[in-house]
């Protein structure tokens, strides 16, 4: 195609592009736009021609002038703009989000004669990002508190207490059985308090031997003991300005309890082998599954330390005491495991959920999570059914898992899967389609094929 012909069709070409194109002269006057710009900004054809580009009110355009008055816009100093997110105003002065590219235009002698900008509307993407963030905030506020999940009255009371506790600087101790989420509660206190962004140091007091624990907590100096080849910072120093979480504080040996008491009273620590106290600013959050009052009565835990760390007690309920939260937790663990494994498992069988609700969960939330890890190994596809669960759930409850039903042929299997999905969806065909990963039309066709009527009762 000859050059004159190309120039003749150039306007047609740019008008077919969905991204907006604006050409301005050296003074910033709009000399050409394509149809996409008029559509994006709500102007009539030709209405923008001759107007200064400042009418678009772009939030990233900075007016600058040199002494000769040559540069009216920062673009004419920088030379280009690449993939910058900004906002502009439509004709009705409504703001919208876009992605902007811009570059200078030169004549044959290399002189700047203007600039061209391309605009991509990303307002829908920004809106979806906002919606997702709103959904996340709603889920966090409705179903839990900083990672801890629950909607039952006991957990709502716990979340309310944690929010208040976080604003205090007093020592906190979290009581609860193993697996109830004590560490998550400690993290929630840290993340929602004024020390957020500062160190959050965890110490499992039961995992360290008595000989190592003191050095681990308070640090040591070179030569303090065999193997101490250099000075070492302890966990308290590492947590300076933030929070330290002492998990299983009931397992602290009496010798370490004495030193911890001094830290609480004096806000000072001494490294092993050193006699120079160092000031620290640390809030102590403790946790234990033991009855510390009983340990005090037996002489295994210092009473004065107990009173120092028991300023604000938080009691986490066992899972059996908050059964209303089991479906929420189960669905959460199911979604996480599905994303992690990538297996085509569609959901949880109602009978399986009945097993969950009837079990006492001695291992609490940790045990429930482990059950899903097991089920995602034993369940190949479809719905998680009782026979996919560990036998321990039935041994404790005295129940027996329903035997796996083996269909006589593939069509029977497909019918059973459809019935299971409709039962779980309580007859809602759209929901059943989602569970099986098929279209609603497919559900309708299969119901017709197997003689299943929409009026059948799937509520039980």
C-alpha positions as CSV (number, residue, x, y, z in Angstrom):
1,X,0.0,0.0,0.0
2,X,1.4,3.5,-1.0
3,X,2.1,6.1,1.7
4,X,-0.7,8.5,0.6
5,X,-3.2,5.6,0.8
6,X,-1.9,4.7,4.3
7,X,-2.4,8.3,5.4
8,X,-5.9,8.3,4.0
9,X,-6.9,5.2,6.0
10,X,-5.0,6.1,9.2
11,X,-8.1,7.7,10.8
12,X,-10.1,4.6,10.1
13,X,-7.4,2.5,11.7
14,X,-7.2,4.4,14.9
15,X,-11.0,4.6,15.2
16,X,-11.2,0.8,15.4
17,X,-8.9,0.7,18.4
18,X,-10.7,0.4,21.7
19,X,-8.0,2.2,23.6
20,X,-8.3,6.0,23.5
21,X,-5.8,8.0,21.5
22,X,-5.2,11.8,22.0
23,X,-2.8,14.0,20.1
24,X,-1.9,17.4,21.4
25,X,0.3,20.2,20.1
26,X,3.2,21.8,22.0
27,X,0.8,24.0,23.9
28,X,-1.3,21.1,25.1
29,X,-4.2,21.9,22.8
30,X,-6.0,18.7,21.6
31,X,-5.7,18.4,17.8
32,X,-7.0,14.9,17.3
33,X,-8.8,12.1,19.2
34,X,-10.2,8.7,18.1
35,X,-13.7,7.5,18.7
36,X,-12.7,5.6,21.8
37,X,-11.8,8.8,23.6
38,X,-15.2,10.4,22.9
39,X,-16.9,7.2,24.2
40,X,-14.7,7.0,27.3
41,X,-15.1,10.6,28.3
42,X,-18.7,11.2,27.2
43,X,-18.0,13.9,24.6
44,X,-19.6,14.3,21.1
45,X,-17.4,13.8,18.0
46,X,-15.1,16.8,17.5
47,X,-16.2,18.4,20.8
48,X,-12.7,18.0,22.4
49,X,-10.8,19.4,19.4
50,X,-9.2,22.8,20.1
51,X,-9.6,22.5,23.9
52,X,-6.6,22.3,26.3
53,X,-5.9,18.8,27.6
54,X,-6.1,20.2,31.1
55,X,-9.9,19.9,30.7
56,X,-9.4,16.2,31.3
57,X,-8.1,16.9,34.8
58,X,-5.6,14.0,34.9
59,X,-4.3,13.6,38.4
60,X,-0.8,12.7,37.2
61,X,-0.2,15.7,35.0
62,X,2.0,18.4,36.6
63,X,2.1,21.8,35.1
64,X,5.8,23.0,34.9
65,X,7.4,25.9,33.1
66,X,11.0,26.6,32.3
67,X,12.3,30.2,32.0
68,X,11.7,30.3,28.3
69,X,8.1,29.1,28.8
70,X,8.7,26.1,26.6
71,X,7.6,23.3,28.9
72,X,4.0,23.5,29.9
73,X,3.7,19.8,31.1
74,X,6.0,17.4,32.9
75,X,5.7,15.1,29.9
76,X,7.6,17.6,27.7
77,X,10.5,17.4,30.3
78,X,10.5,13.6,30.9
79,X,9.8,12.6,27.2
80,X,7.5,9.7,27.9
81,X,5.1,8.0,30.3
82,X,4.9,4.3,30.5
83,X,2.1,2.2,32.0
84,X,1.0,4.7,34.7
85,X,-2.2,4.3,36.5
86,X,-4.2,7.6,36.9
87,X,-7.6,9.1,37.0
88,X,-9.3,11.5,34.6
89,X,-12.6,13.4,34.6
90,X,-15.4,12.7,32.1
91,X,-17.5,15.5,30.6
92,X,-19.9,15.1,33.5
93,X,-16.9,15.5,35.9
94,X,-17.1,11.9,37.1
95,X,-13.7,10.4,37.7
96,X,-12.6,7.1,36.3
97,X,-9.4,5.0,36.4
98,X,-7.2,4.4,33.4
99,X,-3.8,3.2,32.3
100,X,-1.8,5.8,30.5
101,X,1.1,5.8,28.0
102,X,2.4,8.9,26.4
103,X,5.3,10.0,24.1
104,X,6.5,13.1,22.4
105,X,6.1,13.6,18.6
106,X,9.0,15.0,16.5
107,X,9.1,16.4,13.0
108,X,11.6,15.4,10.4
109,X,14.2,17.8,11.8
110,X,13.8,16.4,15.3
111,X,11.8,19.3,16.8
112,X,9.1,18.5,19.2
113,X,5.7,19.2,17.6
114,X,3.4,17.7,20.2
115,X,2.6,14.5,22.0
116,X,0.4,11.4,21.8
117,X,-1.3,9.6,24.7
118,X,-3.0,6.2,24.8
119,X,-5.7,5.6,27.4
120,X,-6.9,2.2,28.6
121,X,-10.0,2.1,30.8
122,X,-9.3,0.0,33.9
123,X,-12.2,1.3,36.0
124,X,-13.9,-2.2,36.1
125,X,-10.7,-3.8,37.3
126,X,-10.3,-1.2,40.0
127,X,-14.0,-1.6,41.0
128,X,-13.6,-5.4,41.2
129,X,-10.4,-5.0,43.4
130,X,-12.4,-2.7,45.7
131,X,-15.3,-5.3,45.8
132,X,-12.9,-8.1,46.6
133,X,-11.3,-6.1,49.4
134,X,-14.7,-5.2,50.8
135,X,-15.7,-8.9,50.7
136,X,-12.5,-9.7,52.5
137,X,-13.2,-7.1,55.2
138,X,-16.8,-8.3,55.5
139,X,-15.7,-11.9,55.9
140,X,-13.1,-10.9,58.5
141,X,-15.6,-8.8,60.5
142,X,-18.4,-11.3,60.1
143,X,-16.8,-14.6,60.5
144,X,-13.7,-14.0,62.6
145,X,-11.0,-11.8,64.0
146,X,-7.5,-11.5,62.4
147,X,-7.4,-15.1,61.2
148,X,-9.4,-16.8,64.0
149,X,-12.8,-18.0,62.7
150,X,-16.1,-18.2,64.5
151,X,-19.6,-16.9,64.6
152,X,-20.8,-18.6,67.8
153,X,-21.6,-16.6,70.9
154,X,-18.5,-17.8,72.8
155,X,-16.2,-16.8,70.0
156,X,-17.9,-13.4,69.5
157,X,-17.2,-12.7,73.2
158,X,-13.6,-13.8,72.7
159,X,-13.1,-11.6,69.7
160,X,-14.6,-8.6,71.5
161,X,-12.2,-9.2,74.4
162,X,-9.2,-9.6,72.1
163,X,-9.9,-6.3,70.5
164,X,-10.0,-4.6,73.8
165,X,-7.0,-6.4,75.2
166,X,-4.9,-5.4,72.1
167,X,-5.2,-1.7,73.1
168,X,-3.7,-2.4,76.6
169,X,0.0,-2.9,77.4
170,X,-0.7,-5.2,80.3
171,X,0.4,-8.9,80.3
172,X,-2.1,-11.3,78.7
173,X,-2.4,-15.0,79.3
174,X,-4.5,-17.2,76.9
175,X,-5.9,-20.4,78.3
176,X,-7.3,-23.2,76.2
177,X,-6.9,-26.9,75.3
178,X,-4.4,-27.9,72.7
179,X,-5.5,-27.0,69.2
180,X,-7.9,-24.3,70.2
181,X,-5.9,-21.5,68.4
182,X,-4.0,-19.9,71.2
183,X,-1.2,-18.8,68.9
184,X,-3.7,-17.2,66.4
185,X,-5.2,-15.3,69.3
186,X,-1.8,-14.0,70.3
187,X,-1.1,-12.9,66.8
188,X,-4.5,-11.2,66.6
189,X,-3.6,-9.2,69.8
190,X,-0.3,-8.1,68.2
191,X,-1.7,-7.3,64.8
192,X,-4.6,-5.2,66.1
193,X,-2.6,-3.3,68.8
194,X,-0.3,-0.3,68.9
195,X,2.7,-2.6,68.6
196,X,1.6,-3.7,65.1
197,X,4.5,-3.6,62.7
198,X,7.0,-4.1,65.5
199,X,8.6,-7.6,66.3
200,X,6.4,-10.5,67.3
201,X,8.6,-13.2,68.7
202,X,7.4,-16.7,69.5
203,X,8.9,-19.0,72.1
204,X,7.6,-22.6,72.7
205,X,8.7,-23.1,76.4
206,X,7.9,-26.8,76.2
207,X,10.2,-27.4,73.2
208,X,13.4,-26.2,74.8
209,X,15.5,-28.0,77.5
210,X,16.1,-26.2,80.8
211,X,19.8,-25.7,79.9
212,X,18.9,-24.0,76.6
213,X,15.8,-22.1,77.6
214,X,17.5,-19.3,79.7
215,X,20.1,-18.6,76.9
216,X,17.3,-18.7,74.3
217,X,15.2,-16.2,76.2
218,X,17.8,-13.8,77.5
219,X,20.8,-14.4,75.3
220,X,24.4,-15.0,76.4
221,X,27.9,-13.6,76.1
222,X,30.9,-15.2,74.7
223,X,32.5,-17.8,77.0
224,X,29.4,-18.0,79.3
225,X,29.4,-21.8,78.8
226,X,31.0,-24.4,76.6
227,X,30.0,-23.7,73.0
228,X,29.3,-20.0,73.6
229,X,31.8,-18.8,71.0
230,X,30.2,-15.4,70.4
231,X,27.7,-13.1,72.0
232,X,24.1,-14.0,71.2
233,X,20.9,-11.9,71.4
234,X,18.0,-13.5,73.2
235,X,14.4,-13.6,72.3
236,X,13.5,-10.7,74.6
237,X,16.0,-8.4,73.0
238,X,14.8,-9.5,69.6
239,X,11.2,-8.5,70.6
240,X,12.2,-5.0,71.8
241,X,9.4,-2.6,71.0
242,X,7.0,-5.4,70.2
243,X,5.4,-8.5,71.7
244,X,6.8,-11.8,72.9
245,X,4.6,-14.9,72.9
246,X,5.5,-17.5,75.5
247,X,3.6,-20.6,74.5
248,X,3.2,-23.4,77.0
249,X,4.4,-21.0,79.8
250,X,3.2,-23.7,82.3
251,X,6.3,-25.8,81.3
252,X,8.8,-23.2,82.4
253,X,11.3,-24.6,85.0
254,X,11.3,-22.8,88.4
255,X,14.8,-21.4,87.8
256,X,13.6,-19.6,84.6
257,X,10.4,-18.5,86.3
258,X,12.5,-16.5,88.8
259,X,14.3,-14.6,86.0
260,X,11.1,-14.0,84.0
261,X,9.5,-12.5,87.2
262,X,12.5,-10.0,87.3
263,X,12.0,-9.1,83.7
264,X,8.3,-8.4,84.4
265,X,9.0,-6.3,87.5
266,X,12.1,-4.4,86.3
267,X,11.8,-4.3,82.5
268,X,15.5,-5.4,82.4
269,X,17.2,-8.5,81.2
270,X,20.7,-10.0,81.8
271,X,22.4,-12.2,79.3
272,X,23.8,-15.5,80.6
273,X,27.3,-14.8,81.8
274,X,26.8,-11.1,82.0
275,X,26.0,-8.8,84.9
276,X,25.1,-5.7,82.9
277,X,21.3,-5.3,82.8
278,X,19.7,-4.1,79.5
279,X,16.4,-2.3,79.5
280,X,13.7,-3.8,77.2
281,X,10.3,-2.6,76.1
282,X,8.3,-5.8,75.5
283,X,4.7,-6.8,76.1
284,X,4.4,-10.4,77.3
285,X,1.6,-12.6,75.9
286,X,1.5,-16.1,77.5
287,X,-0.5,-19.2,76.7
288,X,-1.0,-22.6,78.3
289,X,-3.3,-25.6,78.2
290,X,-2.5,-26.4,81.9
291,X,-4.3,-25.3,85.0
292,X,-1.7,-22.9,86.4
293,X,-3.6,-22.5,89.7
294,X,-3.3,-26.2,90.3
295,X,0.4,-26.0,89.5
296,X,0.8,-23.2,92.0
297,X,-0.9,-25.3,94.7
298,X,1.6,-28.2,93.9
299,X,4.6,-25.9,94.1
300,X,5.4,-26.3,90.4
301,X,4.6,-22.7,89.4
302,X,5.5,-19.6,91.3
303,X,2.5,-17.8,92.7
304,X,4.0,-14.4,92.3
305,X,4.8,-15.0,88.6
306,X,1.2,-16.4,88.2
307,X,-0.2,-13.1,89.4
308,X,2.1,-11.1,87.2
309,X,1.2,-12.9,84.0
310,X,-2.5,-13.4,84.8
311,X,-3.4,-9.7,84.6
312,X,-5.7,-10.2,81.6
313,X,-6.8,-13.8,81.2
314,X,-8.5,-15.0,77.9
315,X,-10.2,-18.4,77.8
316,X,-10.6,-20.0,74.4
317,X,-13.5,-22.4,74.2
318,X,-13.0,-26.0,73.0
319,X,-14.5,-26.9,69.6
320,X,-17.2,-29.1,71.3
321,X,-18.3,-25.9,73.2
322,X,-18.8,-24.0,69.9
323,X,-20.4,-26.5,67.6
324,X,-22.1,-23.8,65.6
325,X,-18.7,-22.9,64.2
326,X,-17.9,-26.5,62.9
327,X,-19.6,-25.9,59.4
328,X,-17.8,-22.6,58.9
329,X,-14.4,-24.2,59.9
330,X,-15.1,-27.3,57.8
331,X,-15.9,-25.2,54.7
332,X,-12.8,-23.1,55.2
333,X,-10.5,-26.1,55.6
334,X,-12.2,-27.7,52.5
335,X,-11.6,-24.6,50.3
336,X,-8.0,-24.4,51.4
337,X,-7.3,-28.0,50.9
338,X,-8.9,-27.9,47.5
339,X,-6.8,-25.0,46.4
340,X,-3.7,-26.7,47.8
341,X,-4.3,-30.2,46.3
342,X,-6.0,-29.2,43.0
343,X,-8.2,-32.4,43.3
344,X,-11.7,-32.4,41.7
345,X,-13.5,-32.8,45.0
346,X,-16.8,-30.9,44.9
347,X,-17.9,-30.6,48.5
348,X,-18.8,-32.2,51.8
349,X,-21.6,-34.9,52.0
350,X,-24.4,-33.9,54.5
351,X,-23.8,-37.3,56.3
352,X,-20.2,-36.3,56.7
353,X,-21.2,-33.0,58.3
354,X,-23.4,-34.9,60.7
355,X,-20.4,-36.9,61.8
356,X,-18.5,-33.7,62.3
357,X,-21.3,-32.2,64.4
358,X,-21.6,-35.3,66.5
359,X,-17.9,-35.7,67.3
360,X,-16.3,-34.2,70.5
361,X,-13.0,-33.1,68.8
362,X,-10.5,-33.7,71.7
363,X,-7.9,-32.3,69.3
364,X,-10.1,-29.2,68.6
365,X,-9.5,-27.2,65.4
366,X,-6.1,-28.7,64.8
367,X,-7.7,-32.2,64.6
368,X,-10.4,-30.9,62.3
369,X,-7.8,-29.6,59.9
370,X,-5.9,-32.9,60.0
371,X,-9.2,-34.8,59.2
372,X,-9.5,-32.8,56.0
373,X,-5.8,-33.5,55.1
374,X,-6.7,-37.2,55.5
375,X,-9.9,-36.9,53.5
376,X,-8.2,-35.3,50.6
377,X,-5.9,-38.3,50.3
378,X,-8.7,-40.9,50.5
379,X,-11.4,-39.1,48.5
380,X,-10.6,-39.3,44.7
381,X,-13.4,-37.0,43.5
382,X,-17.0,-36.0,44.1
383,X,-18.1,-35.4,47.7
384,X,-16.3,-36.2,50.9
385,X,-18.3,-39.0,52.5
386,X,-18.1,-40.7,55.9
387,X,-16.0,-43.6,54.7
388,X,-13.3,-41.1,53.6
389,X,-12.8,-40.0,57.2
390,X,-10.3,-41.4,59.8
391,X,-11.7,-44.4,61.7
392,X,-10.8,-42.6,65.0
393,X,-13.9,-40.3,64.5
394,X,-16.2,-43.3,64.7
395,X,-14.3,-45.2,67.4
396,X,-14.8,-42.4,69.9
397,X,-18.4,-41.8,69.0
398,X,-19.4,-45.4,68.8
399,X,-20.7,-44.9,65.3
400,X,-19.6,-46.8,62.2
401,X,-19.0,-45.1,58.8
402,X,-21.6,-45.9,56.2
403,X,-20.2,-48.4,53.7
404,X,-19.1,-47.1,50.3
405,X,-21.9,-47.7,47.9
406,X,-20.6,-49.2,44.7
407,X,-22.8,-48.5,41.7
408,X,-23.6,-51.4,39.4
409,X,-22.6,-49.3,36.4
410,X,-21.4,-45.8,35.4
411,X,-25.0,-44.6,34.9
412,X,-26.0,-45.6,38.4
413,X,-22.9,-43.8,39.8
414,X,-23.9,-40.7,37.9
415,X,-27.4,-40.9,39.3
416,X,-26.1,-41.3,42.8
417,X,-23.8,-38.3,42.5
418,X,-26.8,-36.2,41.2
419,X,-29.0,-37.3,44.1
420,X,-26.2,-36.5,46.6
421,X,-25.7,-33.0,45.0
422,X,-29.4,-32.3,45.0
423,X,-29.7,-33.4,48.6
424,X,-26.8,-31.2,49.6
425,X,-28.3,-28.3,47.6
426,X,-31.8,-29.0,49.1
427,X,-33.2,-29.3,45.6
428,X,-31.7,-26.1,44.2
429,X,-30.6,-27.1,40.7
430,X,-28.2,-24.2,40.3
431,X,-26.4,-25.0,43.5
432,X,-26.3,-28.7,42.5
433,X,-24.7,-27.7,39.2
434,X,-22.1,-25.7,41.1
435,X,-21.3,-28.7,43.4
436,X,-20.9,-31.1,40.5
437,X,-19.1,-28.5,38.3
438,X,-21.6,-28.7,35.4
439,X,-24.1,-26.4,33.9
440,X,-27.7,-26.0,35.1
441,X,-28.9,-27.4,31.8
442,X,-26.9,-30.6,32.4
443,X,-28.6,-31.0,35.8
444,X,-32.0,-30.6,34.2
445,X,-31.1,-33.1,31.4
446,X,-29.8,-35.7,34.0
447,X,-32.9,-35.3,36.2
448,X,-35.1,-35.9,33.1
449,X,-32.9,-38.9,32.1
450,X,-33.1,-40.6,35.5
451,X,-36.8,-39.7,36.2
452,X,-36.0,-37.3,39.1
453,X,-38.7,-34.8,39.6
454,X,-38.1,-31.1,40.7
455,X,-40.9,-31.5,43.2
456,X,-39.2,-34.4,45.0
457,X,-38.3,-33.7,48.6
458,X,-34.5,-33.1,49.0
459,X,-34.7,-31.3,52.3
460,X,-33.8,-34.3,54.5
